[in-house]
Amino acid sequence: MNNTRENNFNIIRLSAALLVIYVHSFSIFHTTKKEPIVSFLHLGFGLGEFAVTVFFIISGYLITASYIKSETNFRYFKARVLRIYPGLIVVMLLTAFLVGPFLTRLDIKSYFQSIEVYLYPIKGIPLFTATSGIPGLFTENHYPNAVNGSLWTLFWEFLCYIGVAVLGNLKILNKLTVQLMMACVIVTSVILSFFSKYQFIMHSLVIVLPLFLAFFTGMLFYFIKSNIKFEIKWTCIVLISFIILSNENLSFTNLYLLPLAYLVFALSYSKHIRFYHFGSKYDISYGTYIYAFLIQQILYQITEGSLPFFANVTLSIVITIPFAFLSYVLIEKPIMKFK
């Protein structure tokens, strides 16, 4: 591994975002089907979780690099805020004042009299309330009241950004610290496996811990990048270990994230699979992620869930990509000039 910009990060992130669309289709479009790959491989996690952890692995690596290269905390957080918030606030404004009035089950007067409509974009600022609902919107969908369910991960990602800065200011942003944090997450994951996952706090931790470990693993790879080599034989061995550790009987340890990170970076810096310039001009992965769920809910309400499963998936992708493109060209890219 090296510091070159020649990598496949963009296409991997876009692939992960598209995978999230596929996975959400199972719950949004009222299908009784189960994820076939998960069932076939007896995985202990869904493909949606897999996709999100890939995001966090790459993010852990890139954000650590960003902090170390930043001259001040202000410049570091400025870059992070400018990357996440502009696109997010715009999609929430469009949802409240364009999508909502057309698709709400309330009459238009009642809709605009509701304070929740005006609070909705503001709730995006603290991130943890970004998944709030809007009166009358999607209330009769199969997945009712969920306006943009994908946004829940943004809070945890930004929390990781803060964590990197805290470690940096304490002068302990190094390999040893990251390894200790990884060990704590793994031990906690094992301990939690002895408790009921149906308890709210336990269930929440089980969901969030893999994200932290994925981010920490990405951080670790940044610190050991000069010692990492990607060879076919090692990649095959790591792939086998990933398959074993991701089994439903072992995945509770979250150890599968370690070989997964190796595989992500092996693919990212592959000399044989070269999509290095993909997304260099138009990085639409973030836009795809923040628009997809909303578009899928709109599609369900308009069609009343009458389309076949793969037609829903295909249409969701075809409609989402242009919005993601416009988000990047009109909002994300221009704003990033102020980093």
C-alpha angles and dihedrals in degrees: 000000000000142000095264119132088223100105143116097241095119097053092043091053092047090049089051091050091051090048089056089055090053093049095046089053089071093062101029098048097047099244125159091208119115124217100277096208092052092050094044095049094036090232119185092221138043126254089249090060089046092053094048093049089052087056091050094047092054091042092053090055097044097041092052089052090047093052094048091050094045114099095209140015089246093058091046095052092039089059092047094048093047090051098051110027109050095057091040096051092047094052090048092049091049089049095051100041105027110024096033099055092050099044106029117116089221123088112262094252094052090046095056092042090061114099089209090071091061094040093052097082090042090055088065091070098073088039096211089081094044091105093061120133132243122227112269095356117132090342092141098041120113086251095044127207094357105129102173110356096172093070094077092087094060093074092054092045092052089047087058089051089055090048091055090052092048092052090046094052090048088052092237100107096126144112096273094052092049091049090052091050090049091051091051092052093048093048091047090050091054093047092050090055088073092059131072112275088207093073107099097232093045092047091050092050092048088056097044103040094071089054092054093046091048091052093046090049090053088051091051092053089055091057095045098036094114090058097047120099125179113218128165095242093050092045090054092049091048091048090054091049090050091052091050096046094044092059114121090247095055106026093090087080091060087218089130087078091072096061089037090059091051090051092048092053093041088057092042094056098031115144091204101047103053120179091139096141096042108120093005089122099026116028100183100163095101093046090049090052097049097043103039102077092047092049091048091053091048090050092051093050094047095047094033087230092292098132124094117261099255091043087057092049093047094046091047091055095042092051096041098052096064091049090049090049092051091046091055097042098042103032119008101044097043091048093050089065086076094060 
